[in-house]
Every structure is written in C-alpha cells, then in structure tokens.
C-alpha cells in the first residue's frame, strides 16, 4: 500500500534520501538545485526508485530532465498524486 | 622490449594492510594476513579514504583499486599535477570477476523484493571495467582505459599490456594493476564446489600437505612510464619492467598442463623479451597457489626454464590468493623485495613434497647475493582458462 502523498511527506522523503547519496544535509533546501548539491542522473534514478517504492509514483527520464531544484522534485511527485 | 618501461609508483591494499610497503615489510617479517582461513583486507576502511558518494558509487573491488591508485600516483609525484598530456595516460586495471558483491546483493533484492528493488547502480558497480573507469575519472586520465579479464592472470596481463601501450607509442604512461573483492558467499561456495579451496584454511604453497588455496582480496596499482620521459622529468625509478611474456595452455578450463607447457612458454618469452638468460634471474615470485596441481606444474616449469637453483617464494602463503589482483600485488611486492635484495619467505612450509625440490625460501626471508648487479626477478601469474602471464622485473 503506497503512502499518502502530501507535500510535507514527499519533502521529508526527499530530504531524508539525499544525505544517503552523500549530500551535505545542511545544504538541502527546497530552493537548492541538484547541480549545487552534486546530485546527478544516477542519484536521481535512485531517488526515483525510493519515491516509487513509497508512493507508487513513477518518475521517468523526461521528468528528471525537467526538475532543477529539490522543490521541483517534490512538486512533481505531489502533482502526480491521484 | 624496445622502449624502456619504468615503474615510478606503487600502491596496494591487501590482507596485510593498506600500503605497498606495509605489504612487503610484513611479508618479509613472516606475518600472515590470513585469519580463519580467509585473506580479508580488514585494515581497509572506506571512510578513511573515500567520500560517501565515492564509496557508494564503487563496488569494493573498485574502492580497493582507487585507494591503491592514490598511493601509486602520490609516489610517482603525480598527485598535484599530471606530468603528461592526460590524453596520453592510459588506465588498465585487471580483475578476475569484477563486482560480484554488488551482483549478489542485487540478485538477492531481485528474488526477495522483485525487479523494482534492483539498484540503478547495480550495473555500473558490478561491471568488470568499473575499477579502470573509477581510477581514470579519479585522476583525470584521458587515454584509453579498459579492463583485462583473465582470471588469476588478469593483474599481470594488465601490467604487460600497459607496457605494450607505451612501447607502441599509444601512451606515455599507464596507471595499471589488478583488483579483486570476491570474499562473497557465491564466489566462496563456487570455488569450494570446484574443490579448489583449502579445507584446512591454510595456504602452504609447495608443501606436501597443501590442499588448495585460501581466498584473499585486495588491489595493487603501478605507475608505468616511458623510461626516457620519466628520467627527463627527474622521477625516481623503482624498477624496470624489462620483459613480458604471455601464453595459453590450450589444454583445460581449470587444470594446468602437467609438464608446465604454457607456463614454460610465458616465462621463456618474458626472458627473451627482456634480453636476459636464465642465469640472470635471482628470484622468482611464484604463482604458488597451494593447490596440488599448480605447485607441481609450476615447479616443473621453473626447472625447465631456470634450473633448480633459483630462490622461489609465494606471497600467497601470507595473504591467500587474490585472484585477478594477484599478479599486480605480487609484482609490487617483488619490486620492493628486489630493491632490498631480499627473497621474502614461503610461509607454512613444513614438509617437502616428492618432486617439488626447488629452493622455496621456507618461512624466513633471505638476503640475496647481488654482486653489484641489477636484481632480475620473474613474477608468475597463471589463470583458469589456461592464461599465463609473466613479468620480468629489474631493479638497479
């Protein structure tokens, strides 16, 4: 059963996931770009997997190209709800 | 060999610790890195050498190669800036199996949780060329890079092939070596199923009681340079890679030829390539696995090529069999030993076996007579599949 998608829940998932990839926790904000955080396509593939596992929402290649900031990723997942 | 190939830096991570000198000095002192029948690189801690991101982007076999490469490049004086056009520096790291730990972990995920639980990092971590890729990226080496894959000869094949790259003019320098991290349930069970492993967990090459090899893990990396360029930049020359010989048994998937056939050819070819005769060789670093078949066939091969007088010892007695890393780790240890004019010991040697009557330097290191001449050594590596690769190393 996938977890309920709320902006806060998704934000927490993303904020919790990034440090596992080696991202400095103190640098993570909604406004931070993935480039600044040194989060690359492989990290985003892992993040997509975590999100799909938790919320049943798939992020595909095209989606990943569109998101620039942490907030973009959170918003995209939330927009896919329902 | 036409163009002179020199070694200007070495690095190693092995069951005897982190560092090439640590490996050599502990082996020379008769220390063993084997615990409970396994040669694990227990002193290696990823967090001491790699960032979180670097470590999780690399299987253990790649990590070990990265750390060994840092040491080798630092010794060569390359840490701050490459002395060559990066496009002229190649990377060639051999492995027997590659990232089998990653493969096993992801296969477990697949079986337990389904295909969506398999990591996007699985392939880039498990591929056998991952160590070469990581070392190339880590140091900005933009010449050709790939892996050699020839079981337990992979490290020696990498070093020999690297030398050829320089000789043909394809590269001015090569960062090369071998790496293996296969102390995993599948690899261990598979070698055990082949009856290749020691039931007693003791590595005792050439001894009558030997009953198989002990698995080990580790990596070694060497910086090879065109001798003329290395001298021009004032590099310290650790050794010359004077010759390289490789052959195939074309005989059996796992067993060596009983008369040492392919090994004889590889050793002879390495000597011819170096322009040396049997009388020039002061020491042989044997493949010496501690299996009944290898040690007998290798003894026969050494006798055919060099006669029975030359000191022969096996590093595997102290660290186990590092598979695709073995040829590189043993080359590094041989270089450092020849610099000291020392034949390090074959540990755990107790009972001579019939017909195995070489001088195996049992249990204690020995000083070699140098007579003021350069020390010439052979380092043997033979792999499942009948692959033979032999390096001829010369230390001034």
Interface residues (C-beta under 8 A of the other chain):
Chain A: X20 X21 X22 X38 X42 X45 X46 X49 X52 X53
Chain B: X51 X52 X53 X54 X56 X57 X116 X117 X119 X120 X121 X124
